[in-house]
Amino acid sequence: MSNGKRVLILGGDGFCGWPTSLHLSQQGYEVTIVDNMVRRKTDIELGCQSLTPIATIDERLRVWKELTGKKIGFINLNVAEDYHELLTVIKEIQPHEIVHFAEQRAAPYSMKSPRHKRYTVDNNINGTHNILCAIVESGLDIHLVHLGTMGVYGYGTAGMVIPEGYLPVKVDAGGKEVDLEIMYPANPGSIYHMTKTLDALLFYYYNKNDELRITDLHQGIVWGMATPETMMHPALVNRFDYESDYGTVLNRFLIQAAVGHPLTIYGNGGQTRAFIHIRDTVRCIQIAIENPAPKGQRVKIFNQATETHRVSKLAEIVSQITGAELRYYSNPRNEALDNELVIHNEQFLQLGLNPTTLSEGLLEDVVEIAANYKDRINMGIIPPVSRWREDIRLDPAGSDVPVTDNRIH
């Protein structure tokens, strides 16, 4: 049964967008997906395919309606280029919520070449600004929920617990100490992460100037692939990326273990990252939709992550479960060998999120799925192929011991 709330999901055919679309539809929302299908085209460019076979969008939506009786609409347009078409869609559907997944989402892909850097900036910043501008021009009171990234906080060690978006500070104002809250200083680690920090400034401006209601979700690295809805039928299965540009680190390790490839640990594996299971991603989106900031209040920011882990520890866990070999590769990123990461994530917990944390059972489930589809894997694109700078070396062979120097000499 519909709850009467209309939701536009921009980028609703993607890794996070598709399971979110199904989840919200199952919860009674009237969902319309807007997507230009570019992620499917990128597979052709990269010479790979999703580990799992992906049905066409028409087949996906047909099967969903057949199984549940619920219709999800679909509109093919590019939000970064087709402004007037986007505005028309917003005016016609009059959504209560817009969920914004419509950005190039991979840090390595954004660093492949000058063309990829320019594309990521053009697509992500133009798309976000078009959405904000269209909401204002529509005259509708629409709550925007944006999927951002923990990467806005940087790859380094902050030396403190990272708050959810806003940092309390004390400043000297002419000899008088004044308490302020500022946006936590951005420290992007790639062009992709930079676009997310620029998004945050756009949100700040449109919230201040036009009183748009905006929620920005600083999400950790997503692992897993399945939600209850995507498991209902083979045509609903989610995409699963395993190569070094789009595959997230834990998912990559699980695929590598399933096909007998050594686990690709960058540097010494000392990087600490924030993680969240795909099941919690869709729950968090729903929680954010249902708990918007009142009109006139500042942008609401959540740290959408449930746990942090050092990459080397994740590799050890996967190796213990599967027997996979550990192998170290020159780190293609420009980052410290080691970092600590401690975050606040109380808001989602207070609003009822029951986190899906790392467990051997869930890890083994992914390995089993990977083994079933291993014939679809191109082994040649598992090692890293994108680097942050020209003086950083690519290392297709790897080493038995940690690699502490990633520069070309």
KEKE-3310 file (N, C-alpha, C; in steps of 0.2 Angstrom, whole numbers, plus 5000, padded with zeros to 4 digits):
npx = (5004:5003:5011:5008:5019:5029:5044:5059:5072:5087:5099:5095:5098:5110:5123:5121:5109:5099:5095:5090:5080:5071:5069:5063:5051:5045:5042:5032:5033:5030:5039:5050:5063:5077:5088:5103:5109:5123:5132:5132:5137:5150:5156:5159:5168:5178:5181:5175:5162:5148:5150:5139:5125:5116:5100:5090:5084:5071:5066:5070:5061:5048:5048:5048:5036:5027:5030:5027:5016:5019:5022:5037:5042:5051:5063:5073:5086:5099:5105:5115:5116:5103:5094:5082:5073:5074:5069:5056:5051:5052:5042:5031:5030:5031:5038:5040:5052:5069:5081:5098:5109:5116:5130:5146:5155:5167:5183:5196:5193:5190:5203:5210:5214:5217:5205:5196:5196:5190:5178:5172:5171:5163:5151:5147:5147:5140:5128:5123:5121:5112:5101:5098:5096:5084:5075:5073:5068:5056:5048:5043:5042:5054:5062:5079:5090:5106:5119:5134:5151:5162:5175:5176:5182:5195:5211:5219:5225:5215:5217:5207:5190:5180:5167:5149:5148:5148:5159:5163:5171:5183:5185:5196:5189:5193:5200:5190:5184:5175:5162:5159:5151:5157:5158:5165:5182:5186:5196:5199:5203:5204:5200:5186:5182:5184:5174:5163:5165:5164:5150:5145:5147:5139:5127:5127:5126:5113:5104:5106:5102:5090:5083:5082:5078:5089:5098:5114:5123:5137:5144:5152:5163:5155:5150:5146:5132:5118:5101:5086:5076:5083:5086:5074:5072:5081:5081:5081:5093:5107:5120:5138:5153:5170:5183:5198:5194:5181:5177:5174:5185:5183:5174:5181:5192:5185:5180:5192:5197:5188:5191:5204:5214:5228:5225:5224:5233:5236:5251:5256:5244:5240:5229:5215:5198:5181:5166:5151:5137:5127:5114:5112:5114:5102:5093:5097:5095:5081:5078:5084:5076:5064:5066:5068:5077:5069:5061:5072:5082:5099:5109:5107:5118:5124:5135:5137:5140:5145:5155:5173:5188:5205:5213:5223:5219:5206:5210:5217:5206:5198:5207:5209:5196:5195:5207:5215:5229:5240:5245:5255:5254:5261:5255:5243:5237:5239:5243:5245:5255:5249:5234:5223:5206:5192:5176:5160:5144:5131:5119:5111:5110:5103:5091:5086:5093:5099:5114:5122:5135:5152:5153:5158:5148:5141:5152:5156:5145:5145:5157:5153:5143:5152:5160:5151:5149:5161:5166:5163:5173:5186:5202:5213:5210:5210:5222:5228:5225:5224:5231:5236:5245:5258:5270:5269:5270:5263:5259:5258:5262:5265:5270:5278:5280:5276:5274:5282:5286:5280:5284:5290:5307)
npy = (4994:5011:5025:5037:5046:5054:5050:5055:5046:5049:5042:5029:5017:5012:5005:5008:5015:5006:4996:5004:5010:4999:4996:5007:5008:4995:4999:5007:5019:5030:5028:5035:5032:5041:5041:5040:5029:5028:5021:5008:5009:5013:5001:4995:5003:5000:4987:4977:4968:4968:4957:4950:4945:4958:4963:4971:4988:4989:4976:4974:4982:4977:4964:4968:4974:4963:4954:4961:4970:4983:4998:5005:5020:5026:5036:5042:5052:5064:5072:5081:5088:5089:5100:5107:5097:5090:5099:5099:5086:5087:5096:5090:5078:5082:5078:5073:5070:5070:5059:5059:5051:5053:5054:5052:5039:5034:5035:5030:5030:5043:5048:5043:5049:5066:5068:5060:5066:5079:5075:5069:5081:5089:5081:5078:5091:5100:5092:5091:5105:5108:5101:5107:5120:5118:5113:5125:5133:5126:5130:5121:5113:5103:5090:5087:5073:5068:5057:5057:5056:5049:5052:5065:5070:5066:5057:5056:5056:5063:5066:5067:5063:5062:5073:5074:5082:5096:5106:5111:5126:5138:5155:5170:5185:5200:5200:5194:5178:5168:5156:5145:5136:5127:5121:5105:5105:5102:5089:5083:5068:5064:5068:5064:5064:5078:5084:5080:5088:5101:5100:5101:5114:5120:5115:5122:5135:5136:5131:5142:5153:5150:5143:5129:5112:5101:5086:5079:5065:5057:5045:5029:5016:5005:4988:4971:4965:4962:4965:4962:4964:4964:4950:4944:4939:4933:4943:4955:4957:4965:4975:4971:4976:4972:4976:4986:5000:5003:4993:4991:4990:4979:4971:4969:4961:4949:4944:4942:4932:4922:4918:4914:4923:4933:4943:4960:4971:4987:4996:4995:4991:4999:5008:5015:5014:5019:5009:5002:4991:4986:4984:4992:5004:5007:5007:5018:5028:5029:5032:5045:5051:5051:5059:5074:5090:5104:5117:5131:5128:5123:5114:5096:5084:5068:5055:5042:5028:5012:5006:5005:5000:4993:4991:4981:4972:4968:4961:4950:4944:4940:4931:4921:4915:4911:4906:4913:4920:4933:4948:4962:4978:4992:5007:5015:5028:5044:5046:5044:5031:5025:5027:5034:5032:5039:5040:5050:5043:5044:5049:5041:5029:5033:5036:5024:5014:4998:4992:4982:4973:4968:4951:4933:4925:4933:4938:4925:4922:4931:4927:4915:4918:4925:4914:4907:4915:4916:4914:4925:4935:4946:4943:4951:4964:4965:4969:4986:5000:5013:5029:5041:5052:5056:5052:5042:5025:5011:4995:4980:4967:4965:4961:4950:4956:4971:4986:5001:5012:5021:5028:5032:5029)
npz = (5000:4996:5004:5000:4998:4987:4978:4970:4963:4959:4949:4951:4945:4949:4960:4974:4972:4965:4975:4985:4978:4977:4990:4996:4988:4992:5005:5004:4997:4983:4970:4958:4946:4940:4928:4917:4913:4913:4920:4916:4903:4906:4910:4898:4893:4903:4900:4907:4916:4927:4941:4944:4934:4926:4924:4911:4913:4910:4912:4925:4931:4927:4932:4946:4948:4944:4955:4966:4964:4964:4956:4949:4942:4928:4921:4908:4908:4909:4922:4924:4912:4906:4910:4909:4906:4918:4927:4922:4925:4939:4941:4936:4943:4956:4968:4985:4991:4985:4981:4979:4970:4958:4953:4947:4955:4959:4966:4961:4947:4944:4944:4933:4921:4913:4906:4913:4926:4922:4917:4929:4937:4929:4928:4941:4949:4940:4939:4953:4955:4946:4951:4963:4958:4950:4960:4967:4956:4954:4964:4973:4990:4993:5000:4999:4999:5000:4994:5000:5005:5017:5013:5012:5023:5022:5020:5030:5048:5060:5073:5082:5087:5073:5070:5066:5053:5058:5067:5083:5088:5095:5094:5093:5095:5094:5106:5114:5118:5107:5104:5091:5078:5064:5047:5046:5042:5026:5017:5004:4996:4983:4966:4964:4978:4980:4973:4980:4992:4986:4983:4996:4999:4989:4994:5007:5003:4995:5005:5014:5007:5000:5008:5006:5011:5016:5017:5020:5017:5024:5018:5022:5016:5005:5008:5003:4994:4993:4997:5006:4996:4983:4982:4979:4966:4952:4942:4949:4955:4962:4955:4955:4958:4955:4950:4950:4949:4952:4961:4978:4993:5002:4996:4984:4990:4994:4982:4975:4984:4981:4968:4968:4967:4973:4988:4986:4993:4997:4998:5015:5020:5030:5030:5037:5036:5035:5036:5029:5027:5013:5015:5026:5021:5013:5023:5030:5021:5021:5034:5034:5025:5032:5043:5041:5042:5049:5039:5036:5045:5046:5035:5037:5043:5042:5048:5039:5042:5050:5056:5058:5050:5049:5034:5032:5042:5038:5027:5033:5040:5029:5023:5033:5033:5020:5016:5007:4998:5004:4997:4993:4986:4977:4982:4974:4977:4983:4999:5016:5024:5035:5044:5057:5061:5068:5072:5074:5075:5080:5077:5067:5075:5086:5079:5077:5069:5067:5067:5053:5056:5053:5049:5049:5043:5034:5025:5020:5013:5002:4996:4991:4982:4973:4969:4961:4950:4944:4931:4925:4927:4923:4925:4922:4926:4939:4947:4953:4942:4940:4945:4956:4953:4941:4945:4953:4954:4945:4949:4944:4948:4961:4979:4991:5003:5013:5004:5005:4998:4985:4974:4957:4953)
capx = (5000:5006:5010:5007:5025:5033:5051:5063:5079:5092:5104:5092:5100:5116:5125:5117:5102:5094:5092:5087:5073:5067:5067:5058:5045:5042:5040:5026:5034:5029:5046:5052:5070:5079:5095:5105:5112:5130:5137:5132:5141:5157:5158:5161:5175:5183:5182:5173:5155:5146:5151:5132:5122:5111:5094:5089:5080:5064:5065:5070:5054:5043:5048:5046:5028:5024:5031:5025:5011:5021:5026:5042:5043:5058:5064:5080:5089:5106:5104:5120:5115:5096:5091:5075:5069:5074:5064:5049:5050:5050:5036:5025:5029:5030:5041:5041:5059:5073:5087:5103:5114:5118:5136:5152:5156:5173:5189:5201:5190:5191:5210:5213:5217:5213:5198:5191:5195:5186:5171:5169:5169:5157:5145:5145:5145:5134:5122:5121:5119:5105:5096:5097:5092:5078:5071:5071:5064:5050:5043:5040:5046:5056:5068:5085:5094:5112:5124:5140:5156:5167:5181:5177:5187:5202:5214:5224:5223:5213:5219:5201:5184:5177:5160:5145:5148:5150:5165:5163:5178:5183:5189:5197:5186:5195:5201:5185:5183:5168:5160:5156:5151:5159:5158:5172:5187:5187:5202:5198:5209:5204:5195:5179:5181:5184:5167:5158:5166:5161:5143:5143:5147:5133:5121:5127:5123:5106:5101:5106:5099:5084:5080:5081:5079:5094:5102:5120:5125:5144:5144:5158:5164:5149:5152:5140:5128:5111:5096:5080:5072:5086:5086:5068:5072:5087:5081:5082:5100:5111:5127:5143:5160:5176:5189:5201:5192:5174:5176:5176:5190:5181:5171:5187:5195:5180:5180:5199:5198:5184:5194:5211:5219:5230:5222:5228:5234:5240:5256:5256:5237:5239:5224:5209:5192:5174:5162:5143:5134:5122:5107:5111:5113:5095:5089:5099:5091:5074:5078:5085:5069:5058:5068:5071:5077:5063:5063:5075:5087:5105:5110:5108:5124:5125:5141:5133:5145:5143:5161:5180:5193:5211:5213:5227:5215:5201:5213:5218:5200:5196:5212:5208:5190:5196:5214:5218:5236:5240:5250:5256:5255:5262:5249:5242:5235:5243:5241:5250:5255:5245:5230:5218:5200:5187:5170:5154:5139:5126:5112:5107:5109:5097:5085:5084:5097:5102:5119:5124:5142:5156:5153:5160:5143:5140:5158:5156:5139:5148:5162:5149:5140:5157:5162:5145:5149:5168:5168:5162:5178:5192:5207:5218:5209:5210:5227:5226:5226:5223:5236:5234:5250:5262:5277:5267:5271:5258:5263:5254:5264:5265:5276:5276:5281:5273:5277:5282:5288:5276:5286:5295:5314)
capy = (5000:5017:5030:5044:5050:5053:5050:5054:5043:5051:5037:5024:5010:5010:5000:5010:5017:5001:4993:5009:5011:4993:4996:5012:5005:4990:5003:5011:5026:5030:5029:5036:5032:5045:5038:5040:5022:5029:5016:5002:5011:5013:4994:4994:5007:4997:4981:4972:4968:4967:4950:4947:4947:4963:4963:4978:4992:4988:4969:4974:4985:4973:4959:4970:4975:4957:4951:4965:4974:4990:5001:5010:5024:5026:5042:5042:5059:5066:5078:5086:5091:5090:5104:5109:5090:5088:5104:5097:5080:5089:5100:5085:5072:5085:5073:5076:5069:5068:5056:5061:5046:5053:5056:5047:5038:5030:5039:5028:5032:5050:5050:5039:5054:5072:5067:5057:5071:5084:5072:5069:5087:5092:5078:5079:5098:5102:5088:5094:5112:5108:5098:5113:5126:5116:5113:5132:5136:5123:5133:5116:5112:5097:5088:5083:5068:5067:5052:5060:5052:5050:5054:5073:5071:5065:5050:5056:5055:5069:5067:5068:5060:5067:5075:5073:5088:5102:5106:5117:5130:5144:5160:5176:5191:5206:5199:5190:5172:5167:5149:5145:5129:5128:5114:5102:5107:5097:5087:5078:5064:5063:5073:5062:5067:5085:5086:5080:5094:5106:5099:5103:5121:5122:5114:5127:5141:5135:5131:5148:5158:5148:5139:5122:5107:5096:5081:5076:5058:5056:5037:5025:5011:5000:4981:4967:4967:4960:4967:4957:4965:4961:4943:4941:4936:4935:4950:4961:4956:4971:4975:4969:4978:4969:4978:4991:5007:5004:4989:4993:4986:4973:4967:4966:4955:4943:4942:4939:4925:4917:4916:4912:4929:4936:4949:4966:4976:4993:4999:4990:4990:5003:5013:5014:5016:5018:5004:5001:4986:4989:4984:4998:5010:5008:5009:5025:5033:5029:5036:5052:5054:5052:5064:5080:5096:5108:5122:5136:5125:5122:5107:5091:5080:5062:5051:5036:5022:5008:5003:5007:4994:4994:4987:4975:4968:4965:4956:4945:4941:4936:4926:4916:4912:4908:4903:4917:4923:4941:4951:4969:4982:4999:5011:5020:5034:5049:5046:5042:5024:5023:5033:5032:5035:5038:5045:5050:5041:5043:5051:5036:5025:5036:5036:5017:5010:4992:4991:4976:4973:4963:4944:4928:4923:4938:4937:4919:4923:4935:4923:4909:4921:4926:4908:4905:4919:4918:4914:4932:4939:4947:4943:4956:4971:4965:4974:4993:5002:5020:5031:5048:5056:5053:5050:5036:5019:5006:4989:4974:4961:4965:4959:4946:4960:4977:4991:5007:5017:5020:5033:5030:5032)
capz = (5000:4996:5010:4997:4997:4980:4979:4964:4965:4954:4949:4954:4942:4952:4965:4979:4970:4964:4981:4988:4975:4979:4998:4997:4985:4997:5011:5002:4993:4976:4967:4951:4945:4935:4927:4910:4912:4911:4924:4912:4898:4909:4910:4891:4893:4907:4898:4912:4918:4934:4943:4944:4928:4927:4919:4908:4918:4909:4914:4932:4934:4925:4937:4952:4948:4944:4961:4972:4963:4965:4950:4949:4936:4925:4916:4905:4907:4912:4927:4923:4905:4904:4915:4908:4906:4925:4930:4920:4929:4946:4941:4935:4948:4963:4973:4992:4992:4980:4983:4974:4969:4951:4953:4946:4962:4961:4967:4956:4940:4944:4944:4928:4916:4913:4904:4918:4931:4920:4917:4936:4940:4925:4929:4948:4951:4936:4941:4960:4955:4942:4955:4968:4955:4948:4966:4968:4951:4954:4969:4978:4996:4992:5004:4996:5002:4995:4996:5000:5007:5022:5010:5013:5029:5020:5021:5036:5055:5062:5080:5086:5084:5068:5072:5061:5049:5061:5072:5088:5089:5099:5090:5097:5092:5097:5113:5117:5115:5104:5102:5084:5075:5057:5044:5047:5037:5020:5015:4999:4994:4975:4962:4966:4985:4980:4970:4986:4996:4983:4984:5002:4998:4986:4999:5012:5000:4994:5011:5017:5002:4997:5013:5004:5016:5013:5021:5017:5021:5023:5019:5022:5010:5005:5006:5002:4987:4992:5001:5005:4989:4977:4983:4978:4959:4948:4938:4953:4958:4962:4952:4960:4955:4957:4947:4954:4949:4955:4966:4985:4995:5005:4991:4980:4993:4994:4975:4974:4987:4978:4961:4969:4966:4980:4990:4983:4999:4994:5003:5020:5022:5036:5029:5041:5032:5038:5032:5030:5023:5008:5019:5031:5016:5011:5029:5032:5016:5023:5040:5033:5022:5037:5048:5038:5046:5047:5034:5039:5049:5042:5031:5041:5041:5046:5046:5037:5043:5056:5059:5055:5050:5045:5028:5033:5047:5034:5023:5037:5041:5023:5022:5038:5031:5013:5014:5001:4999:5005:4992:4994:4979:4977:4983:4968:4980:4987:5005:5021:5024:5040:5047:5061:5059:5073:5069:5078:5070:5084:5074:5064:5080:5090:5076:5076:5065:5070:5061:5051:5057:5049:5052:5045:5039:5028:5021:5016:5008:4996:4993:4988:4976:4968:4966:4956:4944:4943:4924:4922:4929:4919:4930:4920:4928:4946:4950:4952:4935:4940:4950:4958:4950:4936:4948:4957:4950:4945:4951:4942:4950:4969:4982:4997:5009:5012:5000:5008:4993:4979:4969:4952:4954)
cpx = (5004:5005:5009:5013:5028:5040:5054:5070:5083:5098:5102:5094:5106:5117:5121:5109:5097:5091:5088:5080:5068:5064:5062:5051:5041:5039:5034:5027:5033:5036:5047:5060:5071:5087:5097:5109:5120:5134:5137:5137:5149:5160:5161:5168:5180:5185:5180:5165:5154:5147:5144:5129:5116:5106:5094:5084:5073:5062:5065:5063:5048:5042:5046:5039:5025:5025:5027:5018:5012:5024:5031:5043:5050:5059:5072:5082:5095:5105:5109:5120:5108:5092:5084:5070:5069:5069:5057:5047:5048:5044:5030:5024:5028:5032:5041:5048:5063:5079:5092:5109:5118:5124:5141:5155:5163:5179:5194:5199:5191:5198:5214:5217:5214:5206:5193:5190:5190:5179:5168:5167:5163:5151:5143:5143:5139:5127:5119:5118:5112:5100:5094:5093:5085:5073:5068:5066:5057:5045:5041:5045:5048:5062:5073:5089:5100:5116:5131:5145:5160:5173:5182:5182:5194:5205:5218:5221:5221:5215:5213:5196:5181:5169:5156:5143:5150:5155:5164:5170:5177:5188:5190:5194:5188:5197:5196:5184:5176:5167:5157:5156:5152:5158:5165:5176:5188:5194:5202:5204:5209:5200:5188:5178:5180:5177:5162:5159:5163:5153:5141:5143:5141:5127:5121:5124:5115:5102:5100:5102:5092:5080:5078:5082:5083:5097:5108:5123:5132:5145:5151:5158:5158:5152:5145:5137:5121:5107:5090:5076:5076:5087:5079:5067:5078:5087:5082:5089:5103:5118:5132:5150:5166:5183:5192:5198:5185:5173:5178:5180:5188:5178:5176:5190:5191:5180:5187:5200:5194:5187:5201:5216:5221:5226:5226:5228:5238:5245:5257:5249:5236:5233:5218:5203:5186:5170:5155:5141:5128:5115:5106:5111:5106:5091:5091:5095:5084:5074:5079:5079:5064:5060:5072:5072:5072:5066:5066:5081:5093:5105:5111:5113:5124:5132:5138:5138:5144:5150:5168:5184:5199:5211:5217:5223:5209:5204:5215:5212:5198:5201:5211:5201:5191:5202:5217:5225:5235:5246:5250:5258:5257:5256:5248:5239:5240:5241:5246:5250:5250:5240:5226:5212:5195:5182:5164:5149:5132:5119:5108:5105:5103:5091:5083:5087:5100:5108:5120:5132:5145:5155:5155:5155:5142:5146:5157:5150:5142:5153:5158:5146:5146:5159:5157:5146:5157:5170:5167:5168:5184:5198:5212:5216:5208:5215:5225:5229:5226:5228:5234:5239:5255:5268:5275:5267:5265:5262:5258:5256:5264:5271:5274:5277:5278:5277:5277:5284:5284:5278:5290:5302:5318)
cpy = (5006:5022:5037:5048:5049:5054:5050:5051:5044:5046:5031:5017:5008:5006:5002:5012:5012:4998:4998:5010:5005:4994:5001:5011:5000:4994:5007:5018:5025:5033:5030:5036:5037:5043:5039:5034:5022:5023:5010:5003:5011:5006:4992:4997:5003:4990:4975:4972:4967:4959:4947:4950:4952:4963:4971:4982:4990:4981:4970:4977:4981:4967:4962:4971:4968:4954:4955:4969:4982:4992:5006:5013:5024:5032:5042:5049:5060:5072:5083:5090:5093:5094:5105:5102:5089:5092:5101:5091:5082:5092:5095:5080:5076:5080:5077:5075:5068:5065:5056:5056:5048:5057:5050:5046:5035:5035:5037:5031:5039:5052:5046:5044:5061:5072:5065:5062:5076:5081:5072:5076:5090:5088:5079:5086:5100:5098:5091:5101:5112:5106:5104:5118:5124:5115:5120:5135:5132:5126:5128:5115:5105:5096:5084:5079:5067:5062:5055:5055:5054:5053:5062:5074:5070:5058:5050:5055:5062:5071:5068:5064:5065:5067:5074:5080:5094:5102:5112:5120:5136:5149:5166:5182:5197:5205:5195:5184:5170:5159:5149:5137:5130:5121:5111:5103:5101:5096:5082:5074:5062:5068:5071:5065:5075:5087:5085:5085:5100:5106:5102:5111:5124:5121:5120:5133:5141:5134:5138:5153:5157:5144:5132:5117:5102:5092:5078:5070:5057:5048:5034:5020:5006:4993:4977:4969:4966:4963:4962:4958:4962:4954:4940:4937:4938:4941:4956:4961:4963:4970:4974:4971:4975:4972:4984:4998:5007:4999:4991:4988:4980:4968:4964:4960:4949:4940:4938:4932:4920:4914:4914:4917:4931:4942:4955:4971:4981:4995:4993:4989:4994:5008:5011:5017:5015:5013:5004:4995:4989:4989:4990:5004:5012:5010:5016:5030:5034:5033:5043:5055:5056:5057:5070:5085:5100:5114:5128:5134:5123:5115:5102:5086:5074:5058:5044:5030:5019:5006:5005:5001:4996:4989:4980:4970:4964:4960:4949:4941:4937:4930:4920:4912:4908:4904:4907:4920:4931:4943:4959:4973:4989:5003:5016:5027:5038:5050:5043:5034:5021:5029:5030:5035:5034:5043:5044:5047:5040:5044:5045:5030:5027:5036:5029:5012:5004:4990:4983:4976:4967:4956:4939:4926:4927:4938:4931:4919:4926:4931:4917:4912:4922:4920:4906:4909:4920:4918:4921:4937:4940:4948:4949:4963:4971:4970:4981:4995:5010:5023:5039:5053:5052:5050:5044:5030:5014:4999:4983:4968:4960:4962:4955:4950:4967:4982:4998:5013:5016:5025:5030:5033:5031)
cpz = (5000:5002:5007:4996:4991:4981:4972:4966:4959:4954:4952:4951:4945:4958:4972:4978:4969:4970:4985:4985:4977:4986:4999:4994:4990:5003:5010:4998:4986:4972:4960:4950:4939:4934:4919:4909:4911:4914:4919:4906:4900:4909:4903:4891:4897:4905:4903:4912:4925:4935:4942:4937:4929:4922:4916:4913:4917:4912:4922:4935:4932:4931:4944:4953:4948:4951:4967:4971:4963:4959:4952:4943:4934:4920:4914:4904:4911:4916:4926:4917:4904:4909:4914:4908:4914:4928:4928:4924:4936:4946:4940:4940:4955:4968:4980:4994:4986:4983:4978:4974:4962:4951:4951:4953:4964:4961:4962:4949:4939:4943:4938:4923:4917:4911:4909:4924:4929:4920:4924:4939:4936:4927:4936:4950:4947:4938:4948:4959:4951:4946:4960:4964:4952:4954:4967:4963:4951:4959:4974:4984:4996:4997:5000:5000:4998:4998:4995:5002:5013:5020:5011:5019:5028:5022:5027:5043:5057:5069:5085:5083:5079:5070:5065:5057:5052:5067:5077:5089:5093:5095:5094:5092:5095:5104:5117:5114:5113:5102:5095:5082:5067:5054:5045:5041:5032:5019:5010:4997:4987:4972:4964:4973:4985:4977:4976:4991:4993:4983:4991:5003:4995:4991:5004:5009:4998:5000:5015:5013:5001:5002:5011:5010:5013:5019:5017:5021:5019:5024:5019:5016:5011:5004:5006:4996:4988:4998:5001:4998:4983:4977:4981:4971:4956:4944:4942:4956:4957:4958:4957:4956:4958:4955:4951:4954:4953:4961:4973:4988:4998:5000:4986:4983:4993:4987:4973:4977:4984:4971:4962:4967:4973:4982:4989:4989:4996:5000:5008:5023:5029:5036:5033:5037:5036:5033:5033:5025:5019:5011:5023:5027:5015:5017:5031:5027:5019:5029:5039:5029:5027:5043:5045:5043:5044:5043:5038:5044:5044:5039:5037:5039:5045:5043:5045:5037:5049:5059:5055:5056:5047:5040:5029:5037:5043:5030:5027:5039:5035:5022:5027:5036:5025:5012:5008:5003:5000:5000:4993:4987:4981:4978:4978:4971:4983:4994:5010:5022:5029:5042:5052:5059:5065:5072:5074:5073:5074:5082:5072:5070:5084:5086:5074:5072:5069:5065:5060:5051:5053:5053:5047:5040:5033:5023:5017:5011:5001:4992:4989:4982:4971:4965:4960:4950:4942:4936:4921:4923:4924:4924:4928:4923:4936:4950:4949:4945:4935:4946:4951:4955:4946:4939:4953:4952:4950:4946:4950:4946:4958:4972:4988:5003:5008:5008:5003:5004:4987:4973:4963:4953:4948)
residu = (MET:SER:ASN:GLY:LYS:ARG:VAL:LEU:ILE:LEU:GLY:GLY:ASP:GLY:PHE:CYS:GLY:TRP:PRO:THR:SER:LEU:HIS:LEU:SER:GLN:GLN:GLY:TYR:GLU:VAL:THR:ILE:VAL:ASP:ASN:MET:VAL:ARG:ARG:LYS:THR:ASP:ILE:GLU:LEU:GLY:CYS:GLN:SER:LEU:THR:PRO:ILE:ALA:THR:ILE:ASP:GLU:ARG:LEU:ARG:VAL:TRP:LYS:GLU:LEU:THR:GLY:LYS:LYS:ILE:GLY:PHE:ILE:ASN:LEU:ASN:VAL:ALA:GLU:ASP:TYR:HIS:GLU:LEU:LEU:THR:VAL:ILE:LYS:GLU:ILE:GLN:PRO:HIS:GLU:ILE:VAL:HIS:PHE:ALA:GLU:GLN:ARG:ALA:ALA:PRO:TYR:SER:MET:LYS:SER:PRO:ARG:HIS:LYS:ARG:TYR:THR:VAL:ASP:ASN:ASN:ILE:ASN:GLY:THR:HIS:ASN:ILE:LEU:CYS:ALA:ILE:VAL:GLU:SER:GLY:LEU:ASP:ILE:HIS:LEU:VAL:HIS:LEU:GLY:THR:MET:GLY:VAL:TYR:GLY:TYR:GLY:THR:ALA:GLY:MET:VAL:ILE:PRO:GLU:GLY:TYR:LEU:PRO:VAL:LYS:VAL:ASP:ALA:GLY:GLY:LYS:GLU:VAL:ASP:LEU:GLU:ILE:MET:TYR:PRO:ALA:ASN:PRO:GLY:SER:ILE:TYR:HIS:MET:THR:LYS:THR:LEU:ASP:ALA:LEU:LEU:PHE:TYR:TYR:TYR:ASN:LYS:ASN:ASP:GLU:LEU:ARG:ILE:THR:ASP:LEU:HIS:GLN:GLY:ILE:VAL:TRP:GLY:MET:ALA:THR:PRO:GLU:THR:MET:MET:HIS:PRO:ALA:LEU:VAL:ASN:ARG:PHE:ASP:TYR:GLU:SER:ASP:TYR:GLY:THR:VAL:LEU:ASN:ARG:PHE:LEU:ILE:GLN:ALA:ALA:VAL:GLY:HIS:PRO:LEU:THR:ILE:TYR:GLY:ASN:GLY:GLY:GLN:THR:ARG:ALA:PHE:ILE:HIS:ILE:ARG:ASP:THR:VAL:ARG:CYS:ILE:GLN:ILE:ALA:ILE:GLU:ASN:PRO:ALA:PRO:LYS:GLY:GLN:ARG:VAL:LYS:ILE:PHE:ASN:GLN:ALA:THR:GLU:THR:HIS:ARG:VAL:SER:LYS:LEU:ALA:GLU:ILE:VAL:SER:GLN:ILE:THR:GLY:ALA:GLU:LEU:ARG:TYR:TYR:SER:ASN:PRO:ARG:ASN:GLU:ALA:LEU:ASP:ASN:GLU:LEU:VAL:ILE:HIS:ASN:GLU:GLN:PHE:LEU:GLN:LEU:GLY:LEU:ASN:PRO:THR:THR:LEU:SER:GLU:GLY:LEU:LEU:GLU:ASP:VAL:VAL:GLU:ILE:ALA:ALA:ASN:TYR:LYS:ASP:ARG:ILE:ASN:MET:GLY:ILE:ILE:PRO:PRO:VAL:SER:ARG:TRP:ARG:GLU:ASP:ILE:ARG:LEU:ASP:PRO:ALA:GLY:SER:ASP:VAL:PRO:VAL:THR:ASP:ASN:ARG:ILE:HIS)
# end
